[in-house]
Amino acid sequence: MYYPISNIQKQFYINNMMYPKDTSYLIPSLFKVKGKVHVDLLEKSINTIIGRYDILRSFYVREGNQILQSFVDENDAKIKVAQVFIPGIYDGVEFLGLKEEIHQLFALDKWPLFRIKLFSFKNDISILAITFHHIIIDLHSKKIFGKELSSYYNQFLKNIDLNVEEVANSYTEFVSWENEKLCTQDADRMIGFWKKHLVGADLVLDLPTDHKRPSLSSKKGKRIYFTLDKLKTESVKKIGMKISIDPFVILLSAYALLCSRLSNQDHVIVGVPVTNRRKPDFKNIFGPFLNIVPIHVDFSSINDENDLLKQVRISLLQAHRNQEIPFLFLLENIEFQKSFSRNPIFQIGFTSEPPMEVNFDGLSISPLVIEKLGSQLDLFFTFWERGGEIHVFLEYSSDLFNDSTIRKWIENYKEIVTELVSS
């Protein structure tokens, strides 16, 4: 039996059709684990989660002009955790097999669309790799998965009878709700807001490139990781508290200002993922509820740093109130120049995405970062806070930019952050 899919799932599926080798929508989470992992309990915990959420049993097919989803029967939806024993001791993430694991593509018409592999070394260290395709997960779902995986594993470890709460709603119910929502007067009002929000905006951001833009984007890309040290992080948080603004607003404002200066354009549009879970029924359902909204920053009306922060804060608040209009649906209702060489409306993105948290009793577990290939947009800024520092990776199109250029822009960005928190 086949069911409709959401607009964000359709967006991911279309991207997969256009760029079948694109790895930018693979979502890996890596953990360094010290101590013995009970693989049988890990499998049992994961299969318990699979039984709770229909989206984890889904796969996707085309029927004529429609993209539909179907589901593996719950009794048949059992996965095995692949364990690979690595000779020698662990001395860093650059070992054979890990990069291949996190870049291995999924076939969207085959189940499962996530996998778990455990790389075990002789010195009592393992690397746990959990990789999803974005078509079944978002940031909040990552939190759900990590929390439930930890809880079930620890209960199984202690031989505690598992008390699994029934899930009240499913992702398929969200899909039905979304389709109905888009036929309402409220949706018409939201479309009106977005049209007004984009008035006067440049829908193409011309950042200076090192290479000629290809006629068809390849989605090839790289990431550069950097941190804002503890002093700068504390300054961001202090100024945020002083003027009642979240650090997210400050960091996004600095990013928009950087791109405005680089492009010499007064209008900058940044794609910002939002949770899209305002309806209480969907607060704790697994699946890709996110939507990506265009935040328009108009520098022609900004006199100083406070004006910039105020404008970005208001734009984010307004976007939150109008977030239920899917990006694909928005494209159907506004005029823009179609191109296969760049993303429509916005070519840069910004988000906050802390690593998934996993806690197994008796084990020491810490998240890891590793070079991941692929680029969703020309530039995509992702940050999180850990250990009193703001950690960032800047994902960039390697078709357009050299490593040295991005590193220079990172230093420029740090200087702009200093400007904003010193004003």
C-alpha positions, 0 to 999 in steps of 0.5 A, spaced: 500 500 500 502 506 498 501 513 501 503 520 499 509 524 502 510 531 505 513 536 501 520 536 504 520 529 503 518 530 495 524 536 496 529 530 498 527 525 493 527 530 487 534 532 489 536 525 489 533 524 482 537 530 479 543 528 483 544 521 484 551 521 487 549 527 492 552 525 499 550 532 502 543 529 505 546 523 508 546 525 516 551 521 520 552 521 527 559 518 530 561 516 537 568 514 540 566 509 545 570 506 550 568 500 553 565 493 551 558 495 547 553 489 547 551 489 540 545 484 541 542 490 546 544 495 541 540 491 536 534 490 540 534 497 542 534 500 535 529 495 533 524 497 539 525 504 536 523 502 529 517 498 531 515 505 534 515 509 528 512 508 521 517 513 518 523 508 520 520 502 516 519 507 510 521 507 502 519 511 496 517 509 489 515 513 483 508 511 480 507 515 474 508 523 476 507 521 483 512 520 489 509 515 494 511 512 500 510 505 503 512 501 509 515 494 511 511 490 516 513 491 523 514 484 524 519 484 518 523 491 519 529 488 523 536 490 522 542 487 524 548 492 527 554 490 522 561 490 527 567 490 524 574 488 528 580 493 526 587 490 527 591 495 531 589 500 536 585 506 535 589 513 533 584 517 530 578 517 525 582 517 519 582 509 518 579 505 512 572 504 512 569 510 516 569 515 510 566 510 506 561 508 511 558 515 512 558 516 504 555 510 502 549 512 498 542 509 500 537 507 494 530 510 496 526 505 494 529 500 498 529 499 506 532 501 510 534 508 509 539 508 515 544 504 518 549 502 524 556 500 524 560 499 529 568 499 528 572 495 534 579 496 535 584 492 540 585 498 545 577 497 548 575 503 543 569 502 538 567 507 533 559 507 533 557 510 526 549 511 525 547 514 518 540 516 516 538 519 509 535 526 510 528 523 507 526 520 514 529 524 519 530 532 522 534 535 528 529 533 533 528 526 530 535 525 532 534 527 539 529 522 539 533 517 537 539 518 541 534 519 547 530 512 546 537 508 544 540 510 550 534 509 555 532 502 551 540 500 551 540 501 559 534 498 561 536 492 557 543 492 560 539 492 567 534 487 565 529 492 567 522 490 563 521 495 558 515 500 558 514 502 551 509 508 551 505 508 545 506 513 540 499 517 539 500 520 532 505 518 526 508 521 520 503 519 515 498 523 519 502 529 519 502 528 511 495 528 511 495 535 515 500 538 511 496 537 505 489 539 508 493 545 511 495 548 504 488 548 502 486 553 507 485 561 508 491 561 513 495 558 508 493 563 503 495 568 508 502 565 509 503 565 502 502 573 502 507 574 508 512 570 504 511 574 498 511 581 501 517 579 505 521 577 499 519 584 495 525 588 493 530 582 495 535 579 490 534 572 489 541 571 486 547 572 491 553 573 487 559 571 491 566 572 488 567 565 486 574 562 484 571 557 478 566 559 473 559 556 476 557 550 472 551 550 468 549 544 472 551 544 479 554 537 481 553 538 489 560 536 490 563 540 496 567 540 503 567 542 510 572 546 514 571 546 521 573 552 526 571 554 533 569 561 536 574 560 542 571 561 549 572 568 550 568 570 543 563 565 545 562 568 552 562 575 549 556 573 544 552 570 550 553 576 554 551 581 549 545 576 547 543 577 554 544 584 555 539 586 549 535 579 550 537 576 543 539 569 542 546 567 540 543 564 534 541 571 531 548 574 533 551 569 529 546 569 523 547 577 523 554 576 522 553 571 517 549 575 513 553 581 513 559 577 511 555 575 505 553 582 503 560 585 504 563 579 499 557 580 494 557 587 495 549 586 495 544 590 500 539 584 500 541 577 502 537 571 503 539 566 507 535 559 507 534 557 515 531 550 517 525 551 522 522 545 526 515 546 523 512 542 529 508 548 532 502 543 532 502 539 539 500 533 536 507 533 532 512 535 537 515 528 539 514 524 532 519 521 528 520 524 521 523 530 517 518 535 519 523 541 518 522 546 513 527 551 510 525 558 510 528 564 506 530 570 511 531 576 507 536 581 510 535 588 507 542 592 509 539 598 505 535 600 511 540 598 516 544 604 520 548 600 525 549 593 528 543 594 533 539 595 527 541 589 524 540 585 530 533 587 531 531 586 523 534 579 523 530 577 530 524 580 527 525 576 521 526 570 524 520 571 529 515 572 523 518 566 519 516 562 525 509 564 525 509 563 517 513 556 517 508 551 515 508 553 508 513 548 505 519 551 500 516 547 494 509 550 495 512 557 496 516 556 489 509 554 486 507 561 488 512 566 486 516 568 480 523 566 480 528 565 474 529 557 474 536 555 473 540 548 474 546 551 476 544 554 483 538 553 488 532 558 487 531 564 492 537 562 496 544 560 495 546 560 502 544 556 509 545 557 516 543 553 522 544 550 529 545 543 529 548 540 536 550 532 535 546 527 537 547 525 544 548 517 546 549 515 553 550 507 555 551 505 562 558 503 564 561 506 557 565 513 556 562 516 549 563 522 546 561 525 539 566 525 533 567 530 527 570 527 520 570 530 513 564 529 510 563 531 502 557 534 498 554 541 499 547 542 499 548 550 497 554 554 495 555 555 502 552 552 509 553 555 516 552 550 521 554 551 529 553 548 536 556 549 542 560 544 546 565 545 552 564 553 552 565 554 545 561 555 539 563 550 534 562 551 526 563 547 520 562 551 513 560 547 508 561 549 501 561 548 494 568 545 491 565 547 484 566 554 486 571 555 491 578 553 493 579 551 500 584 558 501 578 562 500 573 559 505 579 559 510 580 567 509 572 568 509 572 564 516 577 569 519 573 575 516 567 572 519 570 572 526 572 579 525 565 581 524 562 577 530 567 581 534 564 587 531 557 585 533 559 584 540 563 590 541 558 595 539 
